Structures are given as C-alpha cells and as structure tokens.
Amino acid sequence: MDDFLWRAGLGAALLAAAAGPLGCFVLWRRMAYLGESVAHMGLLGASLGLLIGVDALLGTACLAVVAALVMARAKDRSIPAGNLIGIVGHMGLALGFVLLATMETVRADLLGYLFGDVLALSEANVFVIAAVSLGVLAATALLWRPLLRLAAAPEIAAAEGYNTALAETAFLVLVALLVAFGLKVVGALLIVALLIVPPAAARPFARSPEAMAVLAAILGALAAPFGLVAAYAADAPAGPAIVLAAGAIFALSAVSARLWRQFAGGA
Amino acid sequence: MSEALIAARGLSISAGGTVILDDVSLAVHAREIVTLIGPNGSGKTTLLKALLGLQRAQGRITRRPGLKIGYVPQVFARDPSLPLTASGFLVLFAGLPEAEAALKRVEVAHTARRQLNALSGGELARVLLARAIAARPDLLVLDEPLAGVDVTGEAALYHLIAEIRDEMGCGVLLVSHDLHVVMAQANRVVCLNRHVCCEGDAASVVKDPAFRALFGARAAAELALYAHHHDHAHKPSGETVHGDG
C-alpha cells in the first residue's frame, strides 16, 4: 500500500481511538448537539485562520475551544441552552462558509473542511493528530472519576462540593480539541459521528463504563482501516467511508446484541 | 445548642415575578432530624437546592467550615446508555470498602454487582441513600427519598434514616410527604408554604388532639399542618392572609 494510505489509516485510527472514550461521555450526557456546534464553529475558525494568515488548524482549535467554553456558560439564560447553541453553531458554519468562499487569494478546499481530507494528511499532520489523540486519551483517563461523576450524577456532585465546573470545562476543552483536529480527518459535518457511533456500538456489550470506553476506542480504531480499505476499493471519499464503517459496526453490534438476547432468553 | 451545621437567614427567591421563597430561616444541628413538609409548590425542593448552593437565593447561608454533605435528590435520572453497577456508582464518591459497607448497612448488598438501570424503585432509593452515607457526611440532605418505595418500605426506610443518624452522629434535613411517618420519626418539623408557616417539636405537635383529628382526614391533612399556628391563613394561590385564623 502507498504511504498516504498508511498515514491516513494511522491518523484516523488514533483519532477514532481517542474519540471513543471521550464520546462515551458525549453519549451519556446527550451532548452530541454541542459537539456539532463546536465543529461548525471550527469551520469558522479555519476560515478566520486563513483570512488573517495564521494556520487554519490553529484557528480551528482556538475558535472551537472558545466556542465550547462560551456555549457551556449558556445554561442560565432565558433562551434554552440547546437552542442558543444550535443558533450560534449554525451561524458559525454559515459565516465560515461565506468567508471561505469570498477569499479569492486563498485556495481552500470547502469539501475537505466539511467531509475531511484524510488522504491528504502530511507526515506533520499525522504527528500532530497522534499527539492530540494521545493527549486526549491520557486526559480522559486521568479525569475519569470527575468526568463520570458529572455524567452519572451532576447535581449530586455539585451539591456535595465536587468541582463540577472545572470538570465541565476540562470536558469541553477535550471535546473541542478532538473536534478541531478531527476536522482534517472526517470534516465538520461528520466528526461527531466518531464521537457517538463507536460508543453506541460498544454499549450492548459493556457492563461498566470503563469497559464501554475501552471497547469504543477499539471499535473506533477498527472503523478507520475498514473505511479506508473500502474507500480505496470503491474509489469513494475516505472520511465518509470511515463514518460508514463505524455505522456498519454499530449495526452489527445492535443486531448481534438482539440475537444474543433472544438466544440467551430462549435457552 | 451547638453551632449549626448549616443555617439560612432570610432566604428569598423569586422567579418571573412569582415569589417561591419569602424570608425563610432555618438551621440544622448535628444529630438532629429536621423535616420539611408543605403542599406541592411550597418551595421545599427549592429551599434545599438553595441551601446546597444549586440555586441562587437572596439572604445568607452559613455552613460549618469543612461541612461534608450527603445528598439524595428528589429525582435521579438513570441513563440507559450508561452501564453502571450500584457498587460502581458508589465508588465514584467513596472508597470501595466504604461503598460496600454502606450498601450492606442499608440492606441492599445484593445490588452491588447489579446495573443501576435494573434496580426497582425501592432498591434505587436505598442505593441512593447508601451513596449519600458512604463518604460519612456531617449532614444528610434527603429530598423525598421515598419515591418508589411502598408503604411498609417507607416506614422501614425512615427508621433506617434515624438509626443512621444515631450511628454517624450526622444531622438530617429531610423533605417528606408522608405526615404519619414524619410525626413518628422527626425531631423537628418545619411547615413550609413559601415561608415558614410553623415550626415545632414533632413530639408535642403529634400530641395535639386537633392536629391528630385532622390528620385522619386525608383531604384536610395539609390544612391541619397550619392549624396549630393561628396567626395567618393561605389563599389557594398560596398568598398569605394575616388574621386570627
């Protein structure tokens, strides 16, 4: 196989492996909408980065982190937080798109930002994605208990004096970083799929949150090579193919869990 | 009496022009069970949340320095997407030996390896209580901890709360609907209807013949609570009418 495929496979697999455990919290807390809004703002960040001449990835990461933190503060307002986050996120997506389109001096690949451009990963890109993915994985493991308290019993944790605000901030920064650096791999429109589909596939086979996180990491990392091989064989776009592979794993998991229940229940 | 574990002075909360709490003062001391009673919408849960710092309020709340709280909320949402055993849940807040001891103490040791999602309402109520006591708090705050518990279970659970208070020496602040059990167990009863209507020693309150008589009639039960302080009454809106009854 060619080098670009190895780079794509490694980058996507590492990113998906980090997205699995973190995505479990997104799933448990039903915060997929927040990830999507952060990804949309990430597109605006990339546009702004290109506009002012800094690295697009840097712009993406900065704006994604800022957006996540600002959105998290939207809770006590008169507009329901979900609505506000939806509004802001889509404005970010629209504005980012308009900015990209009007920049005549910069040749930007719009489809690449929306659906990823994993086959174009450079060695430096892979290195950065690997570093961010391992960093996110390590942080998720270190912050496991505070994050899980926040997911399982946020009100109890806050009432009993645990620093839930700090855990929340850390969680949002991790999601924003993963989303920002995942933009290159599967794009702004699909990155949240890597956060929620592998955990959903892992759920039926997990009896503990730890097992679910580990399984989600493995299933996510498996989706990357499967998707790439399928994309290569069918000459299909790679990012969406990886997401479809994750979807196939989820379908397989759901069906086998159902069959297993029937088999075990009938026996 | 000794220094209060937690004390509120002049707490008021309004939301959208509606007064939810009006100048409420309350204190809980160590080894004391204080029970909040009052009709729906009287602000019981809001008062607890304000005391716990979950809701902003005007007024002053003081806590004994380093106060450790164990909280059982009125509603605990279990998420089917989160695989978590009762023991795994407790371990998020306490060590494993403490978690297992707490489950055993409230007589649900058999749930330790079972999924929270698979527990019955009564088992969940006990697991939540076990979680609250596992880290040995100074103050237990229980917001209707009996949701999903049947009548016999309810009395047993109240008895258990009193025993735990004796063993751990903690204070207990409790919201309840079941007046019979409250009268049998509580040290001190606070009747709340946006403001503190009356406050009394449960033992003396329960001896009041008028109070007892009224308790028999379910429909009159709530009225009965306010009958032993004849300084004001309530319109159906909850608005206070001052006068002699």
Contacts between the chains, C-beta under 8 A, distances in Angstrom:
chain1	res1	chain2	res2	distance
A	27	B	81	5.4
A	28	B	79	5.7
A	28	B	81	5.7
A	28	B	82	4.6
A	145	B	92	6.0
A	148	B	92	5.8
A	149	B	92	5.0
A	149	B	93	7.2
A	151	B	79	7.7
A	151	B	82	6.5
A	152	B	79	7.8
A	152	B	82	6.4
A	152	B	84	6.1
A	152	B	89	6.2
A	152	B	92	6.3
A	153	B	76	7.2
A	153	B	89	7.7
A	153	B	92	7.6
A	155	B	54	6.5
A	155	B	71	7.9
A	155	B	73	5.5
A	156	B	71	5.4
A	156	B	73	6.3
A	156	B	76	7.9
A	156	B	93	7.8
A	156	B	131	7.6
A	157	B	93	7.9
A	158	B	52	7.8
A	158	B	53	7.4
A	158	B	54	6.0
A	159	B	52	4.1
A	159	B	53	7.2
A	159	B	54	5.8
A	159	B	69	6.4
A	159	B	71	4.1
A	159	B	73	7.6
A	159	B	141	7.2
A	160	B	68	7.7
A	160	B	69	5.3
A	160	B	70	6.9
A	160	B	71	5.7
A	160	B	93	7.2
A	160	B	135	7.8
A	160	B	137	7.8
A	161	B	68	7.6
A	161	B	69	6.7
A	199	B	81	7.9
A	200	B	81	7.6
A	203	B	81	5.9
A	203	B	83	7.0
A	206	B	83	4.7
A	207	B	83	5.4
A	207	B	85	7.3
A	207	B	115	7.2
A	208	B	83	5.8
A	208	B	84	7.1
A	208	B	85	6.8
A	208	B	88	5.9
A	209	B	82	6.4
A	209	B	83	6.3
A	209	B	84	5.9
A	209	B	88	7.1
A	211	B	83	7.3
A	212	B	83	5.8
